[in-house]
């Protein structure tokens, strides 16, 4: 058994989401959002490199030896599945292991707004799930794919880096392809998928102009495209897509977004009141005529007001979603305060007053 499995087994037993290994510190666990060390000695450079070497394939060792980071999925001997990033830094090797649950969660279990399930019924267009790293985007997308797989007869092609949740074909056929192992880039993966009779294409990360452009083409030509961006909020997401493409494509991109973008789901993970779990809270933008007009006239900064008024269409601002969940006693108000945009709305709920801004009292 690879020696690294002992740390992973301990992390799973504690219910952590990530295991971090780095030279000069003991192994660390991410538990409900907080990073904490385990009782172990500081890891040495040669020691950690040998641990990592036990789980790399020859091809991965070659890439890592050439100075490149390596991303891959790893299954430990006791069956735990992890997304792994191995890298080098000043003091030596580092590695991060993200636990991937074996069971794909249902949308209902994630307690996400019902509009997300209804969005899965569209047959053409683009849905973007956004948020910073570690906010549960992959889990939300996996739940959406599982819903489609369970309820419709489709050909679903999922392009991932690396493959995380493993989908077994149910009513649909689910084809999962991994960057580096099965395809050279996301853009090439989309180009190939268009020749494979797809109904749904999932793009693990829309990280460059070519990938975004190909995803737009797929959405415009009769396919449902699900994708992710590392952006926070609908406005930043739309601006990011427009700015990512060449200036001469600006009007074409705005036209695509106004006609083919179905929704933007931007999420964060917030601690529950008992601090023993985290829950996804989402800002939802659903395309309508008013928002389409704002995009076409370069007035995206006015989109939040449309989200605030569009609750009957399933829309909500992040602050609205956080406040509602606090009032239902589903979130730790102090943690929710960290993610709020208008923090003044949340000050009356905060229990740790040291988080609040200091006010100078006149002498």
N, C-alpha and C positions, 0 to 999 in steps of 0.2 A: 504494500500500500504506500503510495507517495506520502512523504512525511507532512506535506502541506494539508492533507486531508484531516489531520487531527485538529488543526485550527478551524477548518471549515465545519467540522462536526460540532465543535464547541460553540461556534457562532450560531449554527442552526438550533442547537439545544437552548440557547439563550433567546431565540426569536429575533435575531438581528437581521438587517437588510443587507449589510455589506461587511466584508472583512478586509482590513487594510494591513499590508505588510510593507515595512520600510526599514532601511538600515539605521541603526542607532536608537531605535525605540522598540518597545514590545509590540506584538500584534495588537491591533485595535479593532473594536467592533462598533458599527453604527446601529444604535438601538433607539428606535422611535425618534430618529432625527439627531440624536446626540452621539458624539464620538467618545469612546472610553477604552482605556487599555485593559488587557487581561493580565492576570498574574503570571508573568513569564519574563525571562531575561530580555535585555535589548538584543535585537537581531544583528549579527555581524554580516559584513559584505559577502564574504565567501560562503557563509552558511546560507543566506537567503538566495544567492545565485544558484546554489546546488538544489535548494528546495524547488525553485522555479524550473530548473532544468529537467526535473523529473516528470513534469507534466507537459512539456513542449514537444511537438512533433519535429522531425528533422527539418521540414520546411519552415516551421515557426522559429526554430533555433537559428536557421540561416538568416531569416529576416531580422530577428532580434540582434544577431551578431553584426549585422550591417549597420546598426544604429537606429533601426526603426522600431517604433512601438508596435506591439502585437495585440490585436483584439481577437478573442475567440470564445467559444462556449466550452465549458468543461463539466463533465459528470464525474463526481467523486465515487469511490468504491461503494459507499452506502446509498448511492442513487441520487444525491443532491445535485441539482443543476445550477450552474453559475455562468454569468457573463464576466469575462476576465479581460482586464487591461494590464499588460506588463510593460514597464518603461524603465528608462535609466535616468538618474538624476546625479547631482554632484557627489553624493556619498555612496552611490551604488544603485543596485536594482530596487525597484518598487513594484508592487502589484496590488490591484484592487479586484475583489471578487464580489459581484452583486448576485444575491440569491434569486433564482427564478423558481417560483412555486410550480409544482408538478401539475396542479389542477388550475385550469384557466378560470378566473372568477367571472361570474355572471354580472351583467350591467346592474341588475337589481342589488346584488350584494355590495357593489361599489357605492351604492346610494347616489349615483349620478343622476342629473335631471332627466326626466322621461323623454325630453326632446332628442337626446342623443340616440335612443333606440329608434325613434321615428325617422331620424336622418339616415339611418341605415337602409330605409326602404327606397331611397332614391337610386335610380339606375344610371345616372350620368351626372358628372360634376365633381367638384373637389371639396373634401372636408379636411381641415388642418387641425391637428391636435398639437398645442404648443405649451411651452413652459421651460424653465431652466432644467439643468441636469438633475435627475433624482426626484422628479415631481410626479412620477407614475404615468408618463405618456405611453410607454410600452404596454403597461397593464391595461389602460383604457382601450388602446387599439386592439390588443389581444381579445378583450371582451367583446368589442364590436365585430371582429372577425368571427369569433365563436358564435355570436348571435346570427350572423349571416349564414355561417356553416350549418347551423342547427335549424334554420327556418326557410332557406331558399335553395334552389338547385342552380348553383353557380360554379364558374371556374374562377377561383381566387388565387392570384399570384402574389406572394409576399416576398419582397426584397429586403433583406435584413443584414445588419453588421454588428454583431453576429446574430445567428438564429437564437432567439430566447425561448419564448413559450413554444412548445411543439404541438401543432394542431393535427389531430386525426380527422381525416375526411369523414363527414357525416352525410348530410343531404348534398353538400357541395364537395367539389374536389379542391383541396387546398395544396398548392405547390409552394414550398418554401425554399428560397435560394439565398445563399450566403455570399456576401462580398468577399472576394479573395479566394474562396473555395469554388464557387460556381459562376461568378461573374466578375469582370474587372472593375466595374464602376456602377453606381446606381443608374446613371444615364444610359449605359449600355444595357443594363437589366431591363429598363423600361422599354427601350427600343426592341429588345428581343421579345418581351412580354406581349407587345402589340402584334407579334406574329404567332402568338400561341393561343388565340381565341379567348382572351380574358373577358370576364365581366367586371371583376374588381381587381385593382392593383394597389398594393400597399407599398409605399416607399419609406423605408426606415428612417431616412433623414434627407431632407431637401437642402443639401449643404452647398451647392454651387449653381451658377447660372444655367449650365447645361442640363442638370437634373431638373431644375425648376421648369425650364422650357419644355423638356420632354414630358414632364408630368402634366403641364398645361395642355400639350397636344393630346395626350391620352384622355384627359377630361373632356376636351372639346369634341372628341371623335367617338363618343358614345360609351364611355367607361366611367365607373365610379372609382375615383382615386382618393386614397387615404394617405396622408403624409404628416410628417412632423417638422417643426422648426423650433430652434432654441430662442424663442421670443416670448415676451410676456405681454399679454393683452392683444385685443383685436387690432387696435390702431397700429401698434409696432409691427404686428405680423403683416398687415397689408403694406405698410411702408417698406418693410424688409423685402417683400416680393418685388415691389416696383423698383426699388433701388438696386436689387441684385442683377437685373437684366440691363443690357446696353441702353443708353439714352434714346437711341432711335426706335427702340421697342416700347417706350414708355406708354404711348397711347394705346398700343395693341395690348399691353399688359393690363392697363386699367380697364379696357373693354372686356378682357377675359375675366378679370375679377368680378366685374359688375354683372356678368352674364352666367359664369360657370362656377364661381366660388359659392358653395352652399352654406358653409358655416365655418367659424373659427371657435375652437374650444380651448381655452387657456386655463391651465390648472396649477394648483399648488397643493402640497400636503401639509395639513395642520394637525397638531396633536389633539387628541380627545381629552375630556376633562380629567380622566384618571391617569393621563400621561403614559398609558400602556399601548397605545396604537396611534396611527395617523390616518386621517381621512382626506380624500380628494375633494377639493372645493373648486368649482369651475366658473369662469366667466364665459358666457355663451353669446356669440353673435350669429344671427341667422340672416342671410341676405334677403333684403326686400328692396322695393323701388327707391325708398328714401336713402338707404345706405348706398345703393348703386349710384345714385345721383351724386352723393357726397364724394365717392371715389372718382367719378368722372370729372368732377369740378375741383379736384385737389383740396377738398375740405374734410379730410379724414379725421382731423382733430374734433369734429363735431359728432363723430360716431358714438362716443359714450352717452350722449343725450338720447340717441335713438335706442341704445340698449336699455336705458332706464325706462323709456316709454314702451318698450316692446315686450313686456312680460307676458302678455297674452299670446305672443308668438313663441314663447319659450326662451326669450332673451333675458340676460341678467348681467349686471356689473359685478365685478369681484367683490366690491364692498357690500353690495346688496346680499350676495350669497353668504358672505362671512357673517353679516349681522343676523340674517335669518337663522343660520346654524347656531350662533351664540345664544339667541333667544330660545332656541329649542334645546339648549344645554347639550349640544353635540360636540362643541369645541372648547379647548382651553382658551379663554379670552386673551390671556397674555400672549400666547403664540399667534392667535389670529391678528392681534395688534401689529405684529411684525410685518404681516402681508398686506395690511390695509393701505389704500392710497390716501384717503382723507382720514387721517388718524384721529382727528377731532371727534369723529362719530363714535369712536371706540373707547375714549378715555374713561367714560363712566363704568365700563365693564372691567377695566384693568385692575388686577389685584396687587401686582408688583409695581408700586408707585415709582420705583427707581427707573422704570422704563420711560416714564413721562418726561417731556422736555422741562428743563428747569426755567422758572420764571423769576426774573429779578424784581424784588419788591423795593419800591422807592423808599429811601431813608426818611 
